[in-house]
Amino acid sequence: MDEQTQIELEAAAFRTLRDHLMTQRTDVQNIDMMNLAGFCRNCLSRWYQEAANARGIEMSKDEAREIFYGMTMAEWKANYQTDANAEQQAAFKTAFDENVTKKS
């Protein structure tokens, strides 16, 4: 497979993941994704923003998040986010420390 085809396939798979999380699995909470997989929609949007900024494309955190939520963060929270229980919050602290803080 040539490099351009690989890039296009990876981009298509990435868009499918984004769309799946945005439209088909709005029930999946970010905190659960982070606790189980070590990343969430916010991580995906941050990676996207960092890639854009590295290429000289100005993109804010909020702009990047809208790409992964299909709406503003405030709208997403109002429509889909549920309150996390104490167990989820404790697991999130560990997952965040292991997957975000240590990599920064």
N, CA, C and O atoms as a GROMACS GRO file, in nm:
protein
  416
    1MET      N    1   0.086  -0.118   0.000
    1MET     CA    2   0.000   0.000   0.000
    1MET      C    3   0.090   0.123   0.000
    1MET      O    4   0.186   0.132   0.076
    2ASP      N    5   0.056   0.218  -0.086
    2ASP     CA    6   0.136   0.340  -0.089
    2ASP      C    7   0.100   0.432   0.028
    2ASP      O    8  -0.007   0.419   0.088
    3GLU      N    9   0.190   0.523   0.059
    3GLU     CA   10   0.175   0.610   0.177
    3GLU      C   11   0.050   0.696   0.170
    3GLU      O   12  -0.019   0.712   0.271
    4GLN      N   13   0.018   0.752   0.056
    4GLN     CA   14  -0.100   0.837   0.043
    4GLN      C   15  -0.228   0.759   0.070
    4GLN      O   16  -0.319   0.809   0.137
    5THR      N   17  -0.236   0.637   0.018
    5THR     CA   18  -0.353   0.553   0.044
    5THR      C   19  -0.364   0.521   0.192
    5THR      O   20  -0.474   0.524   0.248
    6GLN      N   21  -0.252   0.492   0.256
    6GLN     CA   22  -0.253   0.465   0.400
    6GLN      C   23  -0.303   0.586   0.477
    6GLN      O   24  -0.386   0.571   0.568
    7ILE      N   25  -0.256   0.704   0.443
    7ILE     CA   26  -0.301   0.828   0.509
    7ILE      C   27  -0.451   0.846   0.491
    7ILE      O   28  -0.522   0.880   0.586
    8GLU      N   29  -0.501   0.822   0.370
    8GLU     CA   30  -0.643   0.838   0.343
    8GLU      C   31  -0.728   0.737   0.421
    8GLU      O   32  -0.835   0.771   0.471
    9LEU      N   33  -0.681   0.614   0.430
    9LEU     CA   34  -0.754   0.512   0.507
    9LEU      C   35  -0.753   0.544   0.656
    9LEU      O   36  -0.856   0.530   0.723
   10GLU      N   37  -0.639   0.587   0.707
   10GLU     CA   38  -0.631   0.626   0.848
   10GLU      C   39  -0.723   0.743   0.876
   10GLU      O   40  -0.791   0.746   0.979
   11ALA      N   41  -0.726   0.841   0.787
   11ALA     CA   42  -0.814   0.956   0.804
   11ALA      C   43  -0.961   0.914   0.802
   11ALA      O   44  -1.041   0.964   0.880
   12ALA      N   45  -0.995   0.822   0.713
   12ALA     CA   46  -1.133   0.774   0.705
   12ALA      C   47  -1.172   0.700   0.834
   12ALA      O   48  -1.282   0.719   0.885
   13ALA      N   49  -1.082   0.617   0.885
   13ALA     CA   50  -1.110   0.545   1.010
   13ALA      C   51  -1.125   0.644   1.126
   13ALA      O   52  -1.212   0.626   1.211
   14PHE      N   53  -1.042   0.745   1.129
   14PHE     CA   54  -1.048   0.846   1.234
   14PHE      C   55  -1.180   0.922   1.228
   14PHE      O   56  -1.244   0.946   1.331
   15ARG      N   57  -1.222   0.961   1.107
   15ARG     CA   58  -1.351   1.031   1.092
   15ARG      C   59  -1.467   0.942   1.136
   15ARG      O   60  -1.563   0.990   1.195
   16THR      N   61  -1.458   0.815   1.106
   16THR     CA   62  -1.562   0.721   1.148
   16THR      C   63  -1.568   0.711   1.300
   16THR      O   64  -1.676   0.709   1.358
   17LEU      N   65  -1.453   0.706   1.365
   17LEU     CA   66  -1.449   0.704   1.511
   17LEU      C   67  -1.511   0.832   1.567
   17LEU      O   68  -1.594   0.826   1.658
   18ARG      N   69  -1.472   0.945   1.512
   18ARG     CA   70  -1.526   1.073   1.560
   18ARG      C   71  -1.678   1.076   1.543
   18ARG      O   72  -1.750   1.112   1.636
   19ASP      N   73  -1.726   1.038   1.425
   19ASP     CA   74  -1.870   1.041   1.399
   19ASP      C   75  -1.945   0.940   1.486
   19ASP      O   76  -2.056   0.967   1.531
   20HIS      N   77  -1.884   0.825   1.510
   20HIS     CA   78  -1.945   0.723   1.595
   20HIS      C   79  -1.966   0.778   1.737
   20HIS      O   80  -2.074   0.762   1.795
   21LEU      N   81  -1.864   0.842   1.791
   21LEU     CA   82  -1.874   0.899   1.926
   21LEU      C   83  -1.967   1.020   1.930
   21LEU      O   84  -2.030   1.046   2.032
   22MET      N   85  -1.976   1.092   1.819
   22MET     CA   86  -2.055   1.215   1.814
   22MET      C   87  -2.204   1.186   1.795
   22MET      O   88  -2.289   1.255   1.852
   23THR      N   89  -2.236   1.084   1.716
   23THR     CA   90  -2.376   1.066   1.681
   23THR      C   91  -2.438   0.934   1.726
   23THR      O   92  -2.556   0.928   1.759
   24GLN      N   93  -2.358   0.828   1.727
   24GLN     CA   94  -2.414   0.697   1.757
   24GLN      C   95  -2.398   0.656   1.903
   24GLN      O   96  -2.477   0.576   1.954
   25ARG      N   97  -2.297   0.708   1.970
   25ARG     CA   98  -2.273   0.667   2.108
   25ARG      C   99  -2.263   0.787   2.202
   25ARG      O  100  -2.169   0.801   2.280
   26THR      N  101  -2.363   0.873   2.192
   26THR     CA  102  -2.368   0.988   2.282
   26THR      C  103  -2.390   0.944   2.427
   26THR      O  104  -2.370   1.022   2.520
   27ASP      N  105  -2.432   0.819   2.445
   27ASP     CA  106  -2.453   0.765   2.579
   27ASP      C  107  -2.322   0.733   2.650
   27ASP      O  108  -2.319   0.722   2.772
   28VAL      N  109  -2.215   0.717   2.575
   28VAL     CA  110  -2.085   0.683   2.634
   28VAL      C  111  -2.025   0.810   2.694
   28VAL      O  112  -1.999   0.908   2.623
   29GLN      N  113  -2.003   0.807   2.822
   29GLN     CA  114  -1.951   0.923   2.894
   29GLN      C  115  -1.799   0.931   2.878
   29GLN      O  116  -1.730   0.829   2.876
   30ASN      N  117  -1.748   1.053   2.867
   30ASN     CA  118  -1.603   1.074   2.858
   30ASN      C  119  -1.530   1.012   2.976
   30ASN      O  120  -1.423   0.953   2.959
   31ILE      N  121  -1.586   1.025   3.093
   31ILE     CA  122  -1.517   0.973   3.211
   31ILE      C  123  -1.501   0.821   3.201
   31ILE      O  124  -1.398   0.767   3.243
   32ASP      N  125  -1.600   0.754   3.147
   32ASP     CA  126  -1.590   0.608   3.130
   32ASP      C  127  -1.487   0.573   3.023
   32ASP      O  128  -1.411   0.478   3.039
   33MET      N  129  -1.484   0.650   2.914
   33MET     CA  130  -1.382   0.628   2.811
   33MET      C  131  -1.243   0.645   2.869
   33MET      O  132  -1.155   0.562   2.845
   34MET      N  133  -1.222   0.752   2.944
   34MET     CA  134  -1.090   0.777   3.002
   34MET      C  135  -1.053   0.667   3.100
   34MET      O  136  -0.939   0.620   3.101
   35ASN      N  137  -1.148   0.625   3.181
   35ASN     CA  138  -1.120   0.522   3.281
   35ASN      C  139  -1.087   0.388   3.216
   35ASN      O  140  -1.004   0.314   3.266
   36LEU      N  141  -1.152   0.357   3.105
   36LEU     CA  142  -1.130   0.228   3.040
   36LEU      C  143  -1.019   0.230   2.935
   36LEU      O  144  -0.941   0.135   2.924
   37ALA      N  145  -1.013   0.337   2.858
   37ALA     CA  146  -0.922   0.339   2.743
   37ALA      C  147  -0.805   0.437   2.756
   37ALA      O  148  -0.709   0.430   2.679
   38GLY      N  149  -0.814   0.527   2.853
   38GLY     CA  150  -0.706   0.623   2.871
   38GLY      C  151  -0.714   0.744   2.779
   38GLY      O  152  -0.620   0.822   2.770
   39PHE      N  153  -0.827   0.759   2.711
   39PHE     CA  154  -0.852   0.878   2.629
   39PHE      C  155  -1.002   0.898   2.618
   39PHE      O  156  -1.081   0.808   2.645
   40CYS      N  157  -1.041   1.020   2.576
   40CYS     CA  158  -1.183   1.052   2.560
   40CYS      C  159  -1.199   1.152   2.446
   40CYS      O  160  -1.102   1.182   2.376
   41ARG      N  161  -1.317   1.203   2.428
   41ARG     CA  162  -1.342   1.301   2.322
   41ARG      C  163  -1.254   1.425   2.340
   41ARG      O  164  -1.205   1.482   2.243
   42ASN      N  165  -1.234   1.465   2.465
   42ASN     CA  166  -1.150   1.582   2.490
   42ASN      C  167  -1.006   1.556   2.447
   42ASN      O  168  -0.940   1.646   2.394
   43CYS      N  169  -0.957   1.435   2.471
   43CYS     CA  170  -0.822   1.400   2.426
   43CYS      C  171  -0.814   1.405   2.274
   43CYS      O  172  -0.720   1.462   2.218
   44LEU      N  173  -0.912   1.346   2.207
   44LEU     CA  174  -0.914   1.348   2.061
   44LEU      C  175  -0.914   1.491   2.009
   44LEU      O  176  -0.843   1.523   1.913
   45SER      N  177  -0.994   1.576   2.071
   45SER     CA  178  -0.999   1.716   2.024
   45SER      C  179  -0.867   1.788   2.053
   45SER      O  180  -0.824   1.872   1.974
   46ARG      N  181  -0.804   1.755   2.165
   46ARG     CA  182  -0.674   1.817   2.197
   46ARG      C  183  -0.567   1.772   2.098
   46ARG      O  184  -0.487   1.854   2.053
   47TRP      N  185  -0.565   1.644   2.065
   47TRP     CA  186  -0.468   1.594   1.967
   47TRP      C  187  -0.490   1.660   1.832
   47TRP      O  188  -0.394   1.693   1.762
   48TYR      N  189  -0.614   1.678   1.795
   48TYR     CA  190  -0.649   1.744   1.668
   48TYR      C  191  -0.600   1.889   1.670
   48TYR      O  192  -0.539   1.936   1.574
   49GLN      N  193  -0.627   1.959   1.780
   49GLN     CA  194  -0.584   2.098   1.794
   49GLN      C  195  -0.432   2.107   1.788
   49GLN      O  196  -0.377   2.194   1.719
   50GLU      N  197  -0.363   2.018   1.858
   50GLU     CA  198  -0.217   2.020   1.859
   50GLU      C  199  -0.160   1.995   1.719
   50GLU      O  200  -0.062   2.059   1.680
   51ALA      N  201  -0.222   1.903   1.645
   51ALA     CA  202  -0.177   1.876   1.508
   51ALA      C  203  -0.198   1.998   1.420
   51ALA      O  204  -0.112   2.032   1.338
   52ALA      N  205  -0.312   2.064   1.435
   52ALA     CA  206  -0.340   2.185   1.357
   52ALA      C  207  -0.240   2.294   1.392
   52ALA      O  208  -0.180   2.356   1.303
   53ASN      N  209  -0.221   2.318   1.520
   53ASN     CA  210  -0.129   2.424   1.564
   53ASN      C  211   0.014   2.395   1.518
   53ASN      O  212   0.087   2.488   1.482
   54ALA      N  213   0.055   2.268   1.518
   54ALA     CA  214   0.189   2.230   1.474
   54ALA      C  215   0.210   2.261   1.326
   54ALA      O  216   0.322   2.277   1.280
   55ARG      N  217   0.100   2.268   1.253
   55ARG     CA  218   0.107   2.299   1.110
   55ARG      C  219   0.078   2.446   1.081
   55ARG      O  220   0.058   2.486   0.966
   56GLY      N  221   0.076   2.526   1.187
   56GLY     CA  222   0.055   2.670   1.171
   56GLY      C  223  -0.090   2.709   1.154
   56GLY      O  224  -0.119   2.822   1.115
   57ILE      N  225  -0.182   2.617   1.182
   57ILE     CA  226  -0.325   2.646   1.172
   57ILE      C  227  -0.375   2.686   1.310
   57ILE      O  228  -0.370   2.606   1.404
   58GLU      N  229  -0.423   2.808   1.322
   58GLU     CA  230  -0.475   2.856   1.449
   58GLU      C  231  -0.606   2.784   1.481
   58GLU      O  232  -0.700   2.786   1.401
   59MET      N  233  -0.612   2.720   1.596
   59MET     CA  234  -0.734   2.652   1.638
   59MET      C  235  -0.739   2.656   1.790
   59MET      O  236  -0.644   2.617   1.858
   60SER      N  237  -0.851   2.703   1.842
   60SER     CA  238  -0.867   2.709   1.987
   60SER      C  239  -0.915   2.575   2.041
   60SER      O  240  -0.960   2.489   1.965
   61LYS      N  241  -0.905   2.560   2.169
   61LYS     CA  242  -0.956   2.440   2.238
   61LYS      C  243  -1.104   2.422   2.210
   61LYS      O  244  -1.150   2.311   2.182
   62ASP      N  245  -1.180   2.531   2.218
   62ASP     CA  246  -1.324   2.524   2.194
   62ASP      C  247  -1.356   2.487   2.050
   62ASP      O  248  -1.449   2.409   2.025
   63GLU      N  249  -1.281   2.541   1.955
   63GLU     CA  250  -1.302   2.507   1.814
   63GLU      C  251  -1.276   2.358   1.790
   63GLU      O  252  -1.353   2.292   1.720
   64ALA      N  253  -1.170   2.308   1.847
   64ALA     CA  254  -1.137   2.166   1.831
   64ALA      C  255  -1.243   2.077   1.896
   64ALA      O  256  -1.280   1.974   1.841
   65ARG      N  257  -1.291   2.118   2.011
   65ARG     CA  258  -1.394   2.039   2.078
   65ARG      C  259  -1.522   2.033   1.997
   65ARG      O  260  -1.588   1.929   1.992
   66GLU      N  261  -1.559   2.142   1.934
   66GLU     CA  262  -1.680   2.141   1.851
   66GLU      C  263  -1.670   2.040   1.738
   66GLU      O  264  -1.771   1.983   1.697
   67ILE      N  265  -1.549   2.017   1.688
   67ILE     CA  266  -1.528   1.919   1.582
   67ILE      C  267  -1.557   1.778   1.634
   67ILE      O  268  -1.603   1.693   1.558
   68PHE      N  269  -1.532   1.753   1.762
   68PHE     CA  270  -1.553   1.619   1.818
   68PHE      C  271  -1.685   1.601   1.890
   68PHE      O  272  -1.724   1.489   1.923
   69TYR      N  273  -1.753   1.710   1.916
   69TYR     CA  274  -1.883   1.702   1.981
   69TYR      C  275  -1.998   1.734   1.885
   69TYR      O  276  -2.112   1.697   1.910
   70GLY      N  277  -1.967   1.802   1.776
   70GLY     CA  278  -2.071   1.843   1.682
   70GLY      C  279  -2.155   1.957   1.737
   70GLY      O  280  -2.259   1.991   1.680
   71MET      N  281  -2.110   2.015   1.844
   71MET     CA  282  -2.180   2.127   1.910
   71MET      C  283  -2.084   2.185   2.014
   71MET      O  284  -1.974   2.132   2.034
   72THR      N  285  -2.124   2.291   2.078
   72THR     CA  286  -2.038   2.346   2.182
   72THR      C  287  -2.032   2.250   2.301
   72THR      O  288  -2.120   2.165   2.318
   73MET      N  289  -1.929   2.266   2.379
   73MET     CA  290  -1.915   2.182   2.498
   73MET      C  291  -2.033   2.202   2.593
   73MET      O  292  -2.082   2.106   2.652
   74ALA      N  293  -2.079   2.324   2.606
   74ALA     CA  294  -2.193   2.353   2.694
   74ALA      C  295  -2.319   2.280   2.645
   74ALA      O  296  -2.395   2.226   2.726
   75GLU      N  297  -2.340   2.279   2.514
   75GLU     CA  298  -2.456   2.208   2.459
   75GLU      C  299  -2.444   2.057   2.483
   75GLU      O  300  -2.541   1.991   2.520
   76TRP      N  301  -2.324   2.003   2.462
   76TRP     CA  302  -2.302   1.859   2.485
   76TRP      C  303  -2.332   1.823   2.630
   76TRP      O  304  -2.404   1.727   2.657
   77LYS      N  305  -2.277   1.901   2.722
   77LYS     CA  306  -2.299   1.872   2.864
   77LYS      C  307  -2.447   1.877   2.898
   77LYS      O  308  -2.498   1.791   2.970
   78ALA      N  309  -2.517   1.975   2.845
   78ALA     CA  310  -2.660   1.988   2.875
   78ALA      C  311  -2.741   1.873   2.816
   78ALA      O  312  -2.838   1.829   2.877
   79ASN      N  313  -2.701   1.824   2.700
   79ASN     CA  314  -2.776   1.720   2.632
   79ASN      C  315  -2.738   1.577   2.671
   79ASN      O  316  -2.824   1.489   2.674
   80TYR      N  317  -2.611   1.554   2.700
   80TYR     CA  318  -2.564   1.416   2.711
   80TYR      C  319  -2.485   1.380   2.837
   80TYR      O  320  -2.483   1.264   2.877
   81GLN      N  321  -2.420   1.475   2.898
   81GLN     CA  322  -2.333   1.441   3.011
   81GLN      C  323  -2.412   1.415   3.138
   81GLN      O  324  -2.504   1.489   3.172
   82THR      N  325  -2.375   1.309   3.205
   82THR     CA  326  -2.437   1.275   3.333
   82THR      C  327  -2.337   1.299   3.445
   82THR      O  328  -2.217   1.310   3.420
   83ASP      N  329  -2.386   1.307   3.566
   83ASP     CA  330  -2.298   1.326   3.680
   83ASP      C  331  -2.219   1.198   3.707
   83ASP      O  332  -2.272   1.088   3.699
   84ALA      N  333  -2.093   1.216   3.738
   84ALA     CA  334  -2.006   1.102   3.771
   84ALA      C  335  -2.018   1.071   3.919
   84ALA      O  336  -2.027   1.160   4.003
   85ASN      N  337  -2.018   0.941   3.949
   85ASN     CA  338  -2.022   0.902   4.089
   85ASN      C  339  -1.880   0.905   4.148
   85ASN      O  340  -1.783   0.927   4.075
   86ALA      N  341  -1.869   0.882   4.277
   86ALA     CA  342  -1.740   0.890   4.345
   86ALA      C  343  -1.640   0.788   4.291
   86ALA      O  344  -1.521   0.818   4.280
   87GLU      N  345  -1.687   0.670   4.258
   87GLU     CA  346  -1.599   0.566   4.205
   87GLU      C  347  -1.543   0.606   4.068
   87GLU      O  348  -1.424   0.588   4.041
   88GLN      N  349  -1.629   0.661   3.982
   88GLN     CA  350  -1.584   0.708   3.851
   88GLN      C  351  -1.483   0.821   3.865
   88GLN      O  352  -1.383   0.826   3.793
   89GLN      N  353  -1.510   0.912   3.958
   89GLN     CA  354  -1.420   1.025   3.977
   89GLN      C  355  -1.283   0.980   4.026
   89GLN      O  356  -1.181   1.032   3.982
   90ALA      N  357  -1.280   0.884   4.116
   90ALA     CA  358  -1.152   0.832   4.168
   90ALA      C  359  -1.075   0.762   4.056
   90ALA      O  360  -0.954   0.781   4.042
   91ALA      N  361  -1.144   0.680   3.977
   91ALA     CA  362  -1.080   0.611   3.866
   91ALA      C  363  -1.030   0.711   3.762
   91ALA      O  364  -0.924   0.691   3.702
   92PHE      N  365  -1.106   0.819   3.742
   92PHE     CA  366  -1.065   0.921   3.646
   92PHE      C  367  -0.936   0.989   3.690
   92PHE      O  368  -0.848   1.013   3.608
   93LYS      N  369  -0.924   1.019   3.817
   93LYS     CA  370  -0.802   1.083   3.866
   93LYS      C  371  -0.681   0.998   3.832
   93LYS      O  372  -0.580   1.049   3.784
   94THR      N  373  -0.692   0.869   3.857
   94THR     CA  374  -0.582   0.777   3.825
   94THR      C  375  -0.557   0.774   3.675
   94THR      O  376  -0.442   0.786   3.630
   95ALA      N  377  -0.662   0.757   3.597
   95ALA     CA  378  -0.648   0.748   3.451
   95ALA      C  379  -0.589   0.877   3.394
   95ALA      O  380  -0.503   0.873   3.306
   96PHE      N  381  -0.635   0.991   3.443
   96PHE     CA  382  -0.584   1.119   3.394
   96PHE      C  383  -0.436   1.133   3.427
   96PHE      O  384  -0.357   1.174   3.342
   97ASP      N  385  -0.399   1.099   3.550
   97ASP     CA  386  -0.259   1.108   3.590
   97ASP      C  387  -0.172   1.017   3.502
   97ASP      O  388  -0.063   1.057   3.460
   98GLU      N  389  -0.220   0.897   3.475
   98GLU     CA  390  -0.142   0.800   3.398
   98GLU      C  391  -0.136   0.834   3.249
   98GLU      O  392  -0.035   0.809   3.185
   99ASN      N  393  -0.242   0.890   3.195
   99ASN     CA  394  -0.250   0.906   3.050
   99ASN      C  395  -0.234   1.048   3.000
   99ASN      O  396  -0.206   1.069   2.882
  100VAL      N  397  -0.251   1.145   3.086
  100VAL     CA  398  -0.241   1.284   3.042
  100VAL      C  399  -0.127   1.356   3.114
  100VAL      O  400  -0.037   1.409   3.051
  101THR      N  401  -0.132   1.356   3.246
  101THR     CA  402  -0.034   1.431   3.324
  101THR      C  403   0.108   1.382   3.298
  101THR      O  404   0.198   1.462   3.275
  102LYS      N  405   0.130   1.252   3.301
  102LYS     CA  406   0.263   1.196   3.283
  102LYS      C  407   0.318   1.216   3.142
  102LYS      O  408   0.439   1.212   3.122
  103LYS      N  409   0.229   1.238   3.044
  103LYS     CA  410   0.273   1.256   2.906
  103LYS      C  411   0.298   1.402   2.872
  103LYS      O  412   0.358   1.433   2.769
  104SER      N  413   0.253   1.492   2.956
  104SER     CA  414   0.268   1.634   2.928
  104SER      C  415   0.411   1.680   2.946
  104SER      O  416   0.441   1.798   2.926
   0.00000   0.00000   0.00000
